[in-house]
Amino acid sequence: MRALNELVRKNIQALSPYSSARDEFSGSAEILLDANENPYGNYNRYPDPYQKQLKEQLSELKSIPTENIFVGNGSDEAIDLLFRIFCEPGIDKALSFAPTYGMYRVSAQINNVDWKELPLNADFEVDIVSLSPLVSDERLKLIFICSPNNPTGNTIDRKSLMKVLDLFPGIVVIDEAYIDFSEEESALSLIENYPNLVVLQTLSKAWGQAGLRIGFAYAQKEIIQYFNKVKPPYNVSLANQTLAFQALQNSNRFNENITTIKQEKVKLEEALANIPQVLKIFPSETNFLLIKLKNATSIYKELVKHQIIVRDRSNQIEDTLRITVGSPAENKKLIQTLQLILA
Ligand SMILES: Cc1ncc(COP(=O)(O)O)c(C=O)c1O
């Protein structure tokens, strides 16, 4: 890996971060007259800028020190901050492997970062051969790999992930939004040995808390310190910190949800396989199924007329729909409606 001071934008290295009122003292206080808050109400105080309580809970759950954790307003915030920390607008580059999650490209373009997509191979795996000639480009700062990948549903082979980490001297971001549905091991265990690795996870999927907007970036502490330097001081609200902390305490519900969603996925897969127009169901280690069927876009539109919204992914892979595994009643209604439309 190149030295971090070669990878991080010079203005970010030189930045004196905003120092919030609560940063400037430690210990306990009886009277807080430092932050122009209102003395009345339940949410009248600014939240902990570093989400200590939430990180401690997560640290225990994931067996990773709190100094290796960044908490964001969804993992989408972490994605945006990665560009802001590492990529000089108009100069630096980032890449990913298509088809994949659309926010990497959008975040790159918002930050005026040159964006490239290499195709995943026929098995939806990372193609090291096509990546190799690009890794020595000094302007290439970030490589995003989504595993399990959205929308293809597969996890990326661990050996390929490690090859990219070994080969590329910049930052490798592994987005594990769906890892809790997968049997594969998380890349979190690689952080200790790879200073160029950032792992993203979220409460939006298996934890069922998409409305809270809580995402995590895990990395060695030198990178996490840059996240803390660049983030807005109070990026996670007090309400959200409290609710996320409560959600993380309920690991029974988390495990039950995963079991139920996996069972429902099998049932949904069986029902879809019985529909003759469904040409292919891609193997999925996530909470969604990607299916191939003739005239996918017009079937998508028919489903919308029945107030059922799935995701038309035909612009990424010809004639495909991505279907989230819903509740038993939702899945049943989807199948009935598809049968009706296709009869
Ligand atoms: C691969 C991937 N990463 C990140 C996200 C967004 O996560 P969050 O809700 O934490 O911003 C999604 C949401 O669909 C996703 O599919």
The ligand as an ORCA input file, in Angstrom:
! r2SCAN-3c Opt
* xyz 0 1
  C     -24.692     -2.646     -1.791
  C     -25.355     -1.571     -1.013
  N     -24.612     -0.751     -0.269
  C     -25.173      0.227      0.463
  C     -26.532      0.427      0.449
  C     -27.105      1.571      1.217
  O     -27.016      1.332      2.549
  P     -27.504      2.398      3.617
  O     -28.968      2.239      3.755
  O     -26.729      2.028      4.850
  O     -27.104      3.764      3.091
  C     -27.352     -0.395     -0.317
  C     -28.807     -0.183     -0.346
  O     -29.543     -0.702     -1.130
  C     -26.749     -1.424     -1.065
  O     -27.473     -2.243     -1.840
*
